[in-house]
Amino acid sequence: MITFVYAVLVFLVLRFSVTLFNFLSNPKLGYYGKHFTDKVSIIIDGSRKDAENLLDTIAKQDYENVEILFKQEVEAASGILEVTGKYILFTNVNATIGRGLINNLIYRVKVFHLDLLSLIPNRKISGLWAWACFPLNDFLLLSLFPLRFVKSNQLALSIVNDACVFYSAESYRRINMPLGVDDEQQKLKIEVLLANQFVYVNEMVNPRKIAEQLIRTLGNSVPVVLIYLALVIAGPLVISFSYEPAILFLPVGLIFLTRVMIAFLTAQNPLLDAVLHPLQMLMMVVLLIKGIWNKLFTFLSTFVLL
């Protein structure tokens, strides 16, 4: 038991250290004040009737040389995405984008010679149910991965968010697919940053979608998910029930500071995230178990069909 407690404490310290690194390194898309004229193809995933807010924010951009296409309409016509822009921005109908986004994306891709730049969007959260679910993936990402050091293509692709994925068109055509993993994608130069309020997502809570994203972030590995649950959920509970209150100061303090730093990085309410931490961790358990079940059910179904 004492070995397990030590493992939990070490994990909490490491998680705090990663969060502190992210907080200090501030891995956000910056405002660079540069202006470009290259044509950008904006591919929207979703129906035209649901994209009114997104189209309005695109119209208010300080960038005029764009073409707007709806993914389903283009694919229905030809089966592939045909674009004419030098850059391609993939987004979905639940997103809205801030003024200056496109210029800043182009600048970042040009300066760092990136094939793909993905932004982790901010969220418009309202209601207890949304506060219990939406902050979970941000918490997972920013406490486990130092974003400035995420260079592995496989890891970067696993945490890509479909609200804002920006390609150079040359790289996109070389891969010939927006997302996935193949031999060509292993050669991509990818960066994942926080959106820094340039991209917001406003959508209904979808437990299955959230569960799938959490599982992907943990490498699509059931053993990794179970170890994470043991360290993050079972560990603090064991410590709280087995030791004196004074000993709880370290884990509670580390968890509180971790939540506050992540809240500031993602423009969330730090007080709400700290207060709702127990509820969010309960939802983490439920969603990860749901994700494991869905993954195993899909595997078993495929095995039976074979």
C-alpha positions as CSV (number, residue, x, y, z in Angstrom):
1,M,0.0,0.0,0.0
2,I,2.8,2.5,0.9
3,T,4.4,1.8,-2.5
4,F,1.1,2.7,-4.2
5,V,0.8,5.9,-2.2
6,Y,4.3,6.9,-3.1
7,A,3.6,6.2,-6.8
8,V,0.5,8.4,-6.6
9,L,2.4,11.3,-4.9
10,V,5.2,11.1,-7.5
11,F,2.6,11.1,-10.3
12,L,0.9,14.2,-8.8
13,V,4.2,16.0,-8.6
14,L,5.1,15.1,-12.2
15,R,1.6,16.2,-13.4
16,F,2.0,19.5,-11.5
17,S,5.5,19.9,-13.1
18,V,4.1,19.4,-16.6
19,T,1.3,21.8,-16.0
20,L,3.7,24.4,-14.6
21,F,5.9,24.0,-17.7
22,N,2.8,24.6,-19.9
23,F,1.8,27.6,-17.8
24,L,5.3,29.2,-18.0
25,S,6.0,28.3,-21.6
26,N,2.5,29.6,-22.6
27,P,1.9,27.3,-25.7
28,K,-0.6,29.6,-27.4
29,L,-1.1,31.0,-30.9
30,G,0.2,34.5,-30.7
31,Y,-0.9,37.7,-32.4
32,Y,2.0,38.5,-34.8
33,G,0.7,41.6,-36.6
34,K,1.7,40.3,-40.0
35,H,-0.6,40.4,-43.0
36,F,-0.6,37.9,-46.0
37,T,-2.5,37.6,-49.2
38,D,-2.2,33.9,-50.0
39,K,-5.4,32.2,-50.8
40,V,-6.9,30.1,-48.0
41,S,-9.5,27.4,-48.5
42,I,-11.8,27.0,-45.5
43,I,-13.4,23.6,-45.3
44,I,-16.4,23.5,-43.0
45,D,-17.6,20.1,-41.6
46,G,-21.3,20.3,-41.1
47,S,-24.4,21.6,-42.9
48,R,-24.7,25.1,-44.3
49,K,-27.8,25.9,-42.3
50,D,-26.0,25.4,-39.0
51,A,-23.0,27.5,-40.0
52,E,-24.5,31.0,-39.7
53,N,-22.4,32.0,-36.7
54,L,-19.2,30.6,-38.2
55,L,-19.8,32.3,-41.5
56,D,-20.4,35.6,-39.8
57,T,-17.1,35.4,-38.0
58,I,-15.3,34.5,-41.2
59,A,-16.8,37.5,-42.9
60,K,-15.4,39.7,-40.1
61,Q,-11.9,38.4,-40.5
62,D,-9.2,40.9,-41.6
63,Y,-8.5,38.5,-44.5
64,E,-10.3,38.5,-47.8
65,N,-8.6,36.0,-50.1
66,V,-10.6,32.9,-48.9
67,E,-12.8,30.4,-50.5
68,I,-15.4,28.7,-48.3
69,L,-16.4,25.1,-49.0
70,F,-18.6,22.7,-47.1
71,K,-17.0,19.3,-46.8
72,Q,-20.1,17.2,-47.4
73,E,-21.1,19.2,-50.5
74,V,-17.6,18.9,-52.1
75,E,-17.3,15.2,-51.2
76,A,-20.8,14.4,-52.5
77,A,-19.9,15.9,-55.9
78,S,-16.4,14.3,-56.4
79,G,-15.6,12.0,-53.6
80,I,-12.5,14.1,-52.8
81,L,-11.8,17.6,-51.5
82,E,-10.7,19.9,-54.4
83,V,-9.4,23.2,-53.2
84,T,-7.5,26.1,-54.9
85,G,-5.9,27.7,-51.8
86,K,-2.3,27.7,-50.8
87,Y,-3.5,26.8,-47.3
88,I,-6.4,24.8,-46.0
89,L,-8.3,25.5,-42.8
90,F,-10.5,22.7,-41.6
91,T,-13.1,23.7,-39.0
92,N,-16.7,22.7,-38.1
93,V,-20.0,24.4,-37.7
94,N,-19.8,24.6,-33.9
95,A,-16.7,26.8,-34.1
96,T,-16.4,30.6,-34.3
97,I,-13.1,32.3,-35.1
98,G,-11.6,35.6,-33.9
99,R,-10.3,38.4,-36.0
100,G,-6.7,37.9,-37.0
101,L,-6.8,34.1,-36.8
102,I,-5.9,33.4,-40.5
103,N,-3.0,35.8,-40.7
104,N,-1.6,34.4,-37.4
105,L,-1.9,30.8,-38.7
106,I,-0.1,31.6,-41.9
107,Y,2.7,33.4,-40.1
108,R,3.2,30.4,-37.7
109,V,3.2,27.9,-40.5
110,K,5.6,30.0,-42.7
111,V,8.1,30.8,-39.9
112,F,8.3,27.2,-38.5
113,H,7.9,25.4,-41.9
114,L,4.9,23.4,-40.6
115,D,2.9,20.9,-42.5
116,L,0.0,21.0,-40.0
117,L,-0.9,23.4,-37.2
118,S,-3.7,22.4,-34.9
119,L,-5.3,24.6,-32.3
120,I,-7.0,23.4,-29.1
121,P,-10.1,25.7,-29.0
122,N,-11.5,27.6,-26.1
123,R,-15.0,26.6,-25.1
124,K,-18.2,28.5,-24.3
125,I,-19.4,26.6,-21.3
126,S,-22.8,27.1,-19.6
127,G,-24.6,24.8,-17.2
128,L,-23.4,22.3,-14.6
129,W,-23.5,19.4,-17.1
130,A,-21.2,21.2,-19.5
131,W,-18.8,22.3,-16.7
132,A,-18.6,18.7,-15.5
133,C,-17.6,17.4,-19.0
134,F,-15.9,19.9,-21.3
135,P,-12.9,20.9,-19.2
136,L,-11.8,17.2,-18.9
137,N,-9.8,16.9,-22.1
138,D,-8.0,20.2,-21.5
139,F,-7.1,19.0,-18.0
140,L,-5.8,15.7,-19.4
141,L,-3.8,17.3,-22.2
142,L,-2.2,20.1,-20.2
143,S,-1.3,18.0,-17.2
144,L,0.2,15.1,-19.1
145,F,1.9,16.6,-22.2
146,P,4.3,19.6,-22.4
147,L,2.8,21.0,-25.6
148,R,6.0,22.8,-26.6
149,F,7.7,19.4,-26.8
150,V,5.0,17.5,-28.6
151,K,6.9,16.6,-31.7
152,S,5.8,13.0,-32.3
153,N,3.5,12.8,-35.3
154,Q,1.5,10.0,-33.7
155,L,0.9,11.8,-30.4
156,A,0.2,15.1,-32.2
157,L,-2.4,13.6,-34.5
158,S,-4.1,11.9,-31.5
159,I,-4.7,15.2,-29.8
160,V,-5.7,17.2,-33.0
161,N,-9.0,18.9,-32.6
162,D,-11.3,19.3,-35.6
163,A,-12.3,22.8,-34.7
164,C,-9.1,24.3,-36.2
165,V,-6.7,22.2,-38.3
166,F,-4.5,24.3,-40.7
167,Y,-2.5,22.7,-43.5
168,S,-0.2,23.9,-46.2
169,A,-2.1,22.7,-49.3
170,E,1.1,21.0,-50.6
171,S,1.3,18.8,-47.5
172,Y,-2.4,18.1,-47.6
173,R,-2.2,17.0,-51.3
174,R,0.8,14.8,-50.5
175,I,-1.1,13.0,-47.8
176,N,-4.3,13.1,-49.8
177,M,-6.4,12.9,-46.6
178,P,-7.2,15.4,-43.9
179,L,-6.4,13.2,-40.9
180,G,-5.3,9.7,-40.1
181,V,-2.1,7.8,-39.9
182,D,0.0,6.5,-42.8
183,D,3.6,6.4,-43.9
184,E,3.5,9.9,-45.3
185,Q,2.0,11.4,-42.2
186,Q,4.9,10.1,-40.1
187,K,7.0,12.6,-41.9
188,L,4.9,15.6,-41.2
189,K,6.1,18.6,-39.1
190,I,3.2,19.2,-36.7
191,E,2.5,21.7,-34.0
192,V,-0.3,21.8,-31.5
193,L,-1.1,25.0,-29.6
194,L,-3.8,26.5,-27.5
195,A,-6.2,28.7,-29.5
196,N,-5.7,31.7,-27.2
197,Q,-9.3,32.8,-27.7
198,F,-8.9,32.9,-31.5
199,V,-11.2,29.8,-31.8
200,Y,-14.2,29.1,-29.7
201,V,-16.4,26.0,-29.8
202,N,-20.0,26.1,-28.7
203,E,-21.8,22.7,-28.8
204,M,-24.0,20.4,-26.8
205,V,-22.4,17.8,-24.5
206,N,-21.9,14.6,-26.4
207,P,-20.6,12.0,-23.9
208,R,-19.6,9.5,-26.6
209,K,-17.5,12.1,-28.5
210,I,-15.9,13.3,-25.3
211,A,-15.1,9.7,-24.2
212,E,-13.5,9.0,-27.6
213,Q,-11.3,12.1,-27.4
214,L,-10.2,11.2,-23.9
215,I,-9.3,7.7,-25.0
216,R,-7.4,9.0,-28.0
217,T,-5.5,11.4,-25.8
218,L,-4.4,8.4,-23.6
219,G,-3.1,6.6,-26.7
220,N,-6.1,4.4,-27.4
221,S,-4.6,2.0,-24.8
222,V,-6.9,0.3,-22.3
223,P,-4.0,-0.5,-19.9
224,V,-2.9,3.2,-20.0
225,V,-6.4,4.3,-19.2
226,L,-6.7,1.9,-16.3
227,I,-3.3,3.0,-14.9
228,Y,-4.3,6.6,-15.2
229,L,-7.6,6.0,-13.4
230,A,-5.7,4.2,-10.6
231,L,-3.3,7.1,-10.1
232,V,-5.7,10.0,-10.6
233,I,-8.9,8.7,-9.0
234,A,-8.1,5.7,-6.7
235,G,-4.9,7.1,-5.4
236,P,-6.2,10.3,-3.9
237,L,-9.1,8.5,-2.4
238,V,-6.8,6.0,-0.7
239,I,-4.7,8.8,0.7
240,S,-7.7,10.7,1.9
241,F,-9.2,7.7,3.8
242,S,-5.9,6.3,5.1
243,Y,-3.9,9.3,6.4
244,E,-4.2,12.2,8.7
245,P,-5.6,15.5,7.3
246,A,-2.3,17.2,7.6
247,I,-0.7,14.8,5.1
248,L,-3.4,15.7,2.6
249,F,-2.0,19.2,2.2
250,L,0.5,18.2,-0.5
251,P,-1.9,16.3,-2.9
252,V,-4.7,18.8,-2.4
253,G,-2.4,21.7,-2.9
254,L,-0.9,20.2,-6.1
255,I,-4.4,19.4,-7.5
256,F,-5.7,22.9,-6.7
257,L,-2.7,24.6,-8.3
258,T,-2.9,22.4,-11.3
259,R,-6.6,23.2,-11.9
260,V,-6.0,26.9,-11.5
261,M,-3.1,27.0,-14.0
262,I,-5.0,25.0,-16.6
263,A,-8.1,27.2,-16.1
264,F,-6.0,30.3,-16.9
265,L,-4.4,28.7,-19.9
266,T,-7.8,27.8,-21.4
267,A,-9.6,31.0,-20.3
268,Q,-12.0,29.1,-18.0
269,N,-13.2,30.1,-14.6
270,P,-10.4,28.9,-12.1
271,L,-12.7,29.0,-9.1
272,L,-15.4,26.9,-10.8
273,D,-12.9,24.3,-12.1
274,A,-11.3,24.0,-8.6
275,V,-14.7,23.7,-6.8
276,L,-16.1,21.2,-9.4
277,H,-12.9,19.1,-9.5
278,P,-14.5,16.1,-7.6
279,L,-17.5,16.2,-10.0
280,Q,-15.3,16.4,-13.0
281,M,-13.2,13.5,-11.8
282,L,-16.3,11.4,-11.3
283,M,-17.3,12.2,-14.9
284,M,-13.8,11.3,-16.0
285,V,-14.2,7.8,-14.6
286,V,-17.7,7.4,-16.2
287,L,-16.5,8.7,-19.6
288,L,-13.3,6.7,-19.6
289,I,-15.1,3.5,-18.7
290,K,-17.7,4.3,-21.4
291,G,-14.8,4.8,-23.8
292,I,-13.2,1.5,-22.9
293,W,-16.6,-0.3,-23.3
294,N,-17.2,1.2,-26.7
295,K,-13.7,0.3,-27.8
296,L,-14.0,-3.3,-26.6
297,F,-17.5,-3.6,-28.1
298,T,-16.3,-2.4,-31.4
299,F,-13.4,-4.8,-31.4
300,L,-15.6,-7.8,-30.4
301,S,-18.2,-6.8,-33.1
302,T,-15.4,-6.7,-35.7
303,F,-14.0,-10.0,-34.5
304,V,-17.4,-11.7,-34.6
305,L,-18.0,-10.4,-38.2
306,L,-14.7,-11.9,-39.2
